Each structure stands twice: as structure tokens, then as C-alpha cells.
Amino acid sequence: MNKDVWFMKIALEEAENAFKSSEVPVGAIIIDERENILVRTSNQKENAKNPCGHAEILAIQEAAKKIGNWRLEKCTLYVTLEPCPMCLGALAQARIGKLCFGAYDPKGGAISLGYNLYKDKRLNHRYPVMGGILHYDASKLMSDFFKLRRPNYNKPIY
């Protein structure tokens, strides 16, 4: 099995935990250069009443504490949903080594919206990005979550 698929499956486990906790099902993990999992997180916006409680932000904070350095240059983040602009910016601030994400998010994903901070030459850190890893699985989990909470989800508007 491809290592990126393997790690995304672990991030999906975290997203499922978020789903069970009534959080938007986004999961994230950060691995080090030896491919050891440093942290596993999921969204905590609702339960923590924290607008910055995105899985990516929590993972960055926890990984930095764990390695004793805010620079995560030798680390890779796997997250089940394309990061929002806040999270993409935080990844640049953390000097992440690489970003891998699952489902694309045309309504809120920074890259889909054209905020390509990860490759902006005006910033002092750029990093590679790979999207669409287990896109269907991550997207289905998200759709299932919102179908349960929004009675008119995906119904045509006349």
C-alpha cells in the first residue's frame, strides 16, 4: 500500500472520531522524517467553542511542543480536507515540510479558492502539496455528516 494512502487512512480515523463527537469530520496527523506519527488530531471547534480549533492548527501546536521547535521543516501533515486559508497560512508559519490532503473543498479550501500561499514566492517558506488522497472516502464522510444535520442538504432549490 502506498504510504500516503496508509497515513491518510489514519487521518480518516481521526475524522471519524470527530464525526462521533458532533464535530465537522476533519482529521489530521503529522509525521516526522522517519515516518513516525508525532500527533493525531481532529476538529475541536464546536466542543471547545474555539474558531481556531481546526485539526491542522491543533496538530501544528501539538507537534511543535512534542519536538520542542516551532519549525516543522522535516514533518508532513496529512489532513482529510483541503485546508482553509487560515490553516494554509499557519502551515507556512510552522515551516511544514509537506502537506497531503484528502478531499478538495471548493467552498472553503484555500487552494481551490486560489490562495496558493504554499508556493507564493513573496513569502519566506514554500512547501509541496499533494491533494486528492482518498478523496472519495474523505468527501463521503463529510457529506454523511452534513446530511444528518441539514435536512435540505443536496436537495434542489426551486
C-alpha positions in Angstrom: 0.0 0.0 0.0 1.2 3.5 -0.8 2.5 5.3 2.3 0.4 8.4 1.6 -2.8 6.2 1.5 -1.7 4.5 4.7 -1.2 7.8 6.6 -4.4 9.3 5.1 -6.4 6.3 6.5 -5.1 7.1 9.9 -6.2 10.8 9.5 -9.6 9.4 8.4 -9.8 7.5 11.7 -9.4 10.9 13.4 -12.1 12.4 11.2 -14.4 9.6 12.2 -13.7 10.4 15.9 -14.7 14.0 15.2 -17.9 12.8 13.5 -18.8 10.8 16.6 -18.2 13.9 18.7 -20.5 16.0 16.6 -17.5 17.9 15.1 -17.1 18.6 11.4 -15.2 15.4 10.5 -11.7 16.6 9.7 -8.8 14.6 11.0 -5.1 15.3 10.8 -1.8 13.6 11.6 1.8 14.9 11.5 4.7 12.5 10.8 8.4 13.2 11.2 11.2 12.5 8.7 11.4 8.8 9.8 7.6 8.5 9.2 6.8 8.2 12.9 3.4 9.6 13.8 4.0 12.6 16.1 0.4 13.6 16.6 -3.2 12.7 15.7 -5.9 15.3 16.0 -9.4 16.2 14.8 -11.5 19.3 14.7 -12.4 20.8 18.1 -14.3 24.0 17.1 -17.7 23.0 18.4 -16.9 21.3 21.7 -14.1 23.7 22.6 -16.0 26.8 21.3 -12.8 27.7 19.5 -12.9 29.2 16.0 -9.2 28.2 15.6 -9.9 24.6 16.7 -9.2 23.2 13.2 -7.5 19.8 13.1 -4.5 21.3 11.3 -3.9 24.1 13.8 -4.2 21.7 16.8 -1.8 19.3 15.0 0.8 22.0 14.4 0.6 23.2 18.0 1.0 19.7 19.4 3.8 18.7 17.1 5.8 21.8 17.9 5.5 21.1 21.6 6.4 17.4 21.1 9.6 18.1 19.1 10.5 21.3 21.1 10.6 23.5 18.0 8.0 25.5 16.1 9.8 24.8 12.8 8.3 21.6 11.3 10.5 21.5 8.3 11.1 17.8 8.4 7.4 17.0 9.0 4.5 16.1 6.8 0.9 16.9 7.6 -1.9 14.6 6.4 -5.4 16.1 6.7 -8.7 14.8 5.3 -9.9 18.1 3.9 -8.2 20.7 1.9 -7.0 23.4 4.4 -8.7 26.8 4.7 -6.7 30.0 4.2 -6.0 30.2 8.0 -4.6 26.7 8.1 -2.6 27.1 4.9 -1.0 30.2 6.3 -0.3 28.5 9.6 1.5 25.7 7.8 3.8 28.3 6.2 4.4 29.9 9.6 5.2 26.5 11.0 7.6 25.8 8.1 5.9 22.5 7.4 7.9 20.2 5.1 4.9 18.9 3.1 1.1 18.9 3.0 -1.0 16.0 1.9 -4.8 16.3 1.9 -7.8 14.2 1.1 -11.0 15.9 -0.2 -10.9 19.1 -2.2 -13.1 21.8 -0.7 -14.3 24.2 -3.5 -16.3 26.4 -1.0 -13.7 26.8 1.7 -10.4 25.3 0.7 -7.6 27.8 0.2 -6.1 26.2 -2.9 -9.5 25.7 -4.6 -10.2 29.4 -3.9 -6.9 30.4 -5.4 -5.0 31.2 -2.2 -1.8 29.4 -3.2 0.2 30.6 -0.1 2.3 27.4 -0.2 4.0 28.4 -3.4 3.9 32.2 -3.1 7.5 33.5 -3.7 6.8 36.6 -1.7 6.7 34.5 1.5 9.8 33.1 3.1 8.6 29.5 3.1 7.2 27.3 0.4 6.3 23.6 0.6 5.0 20.9 -1.7 1.3 19.9 -1.6 -0.4 16.8 -2.8 -4.2 16.7 -2.8 -6.9 14.1 -3.5 -5.5 11.3 -1.5 -8.6 9.1 -0.7 -10.7 12.0 -1.9 -13.9 9.9 -2.2 -13.6 8.5 1.4 -13.0 11.9 2.9 -15.7 13.5 0.9 -18.3 10.9 1.7 -17.6 11.2 5.4 -18.1 14.9 5.2 -21.3 14.5 3.1 -22.7 11.9 5.5 -22.1 14.3 8.4 -23.9 17.2 6.8 -26.8 15.0 5.6 -27.6 14.1 9.2 -27.5 17.7 10.3 -29.1 19.6 7.4 -32.5 18.3 6.3 -32.3 20.1 2.9 -28.7 19.1 2.2 -28.3 18.4 -1.6 -31.9 18.9 -2.3 -32.7 21.1 -5.4 -33.9 24.6 -4.7 -36.8 25.7 -6.9 
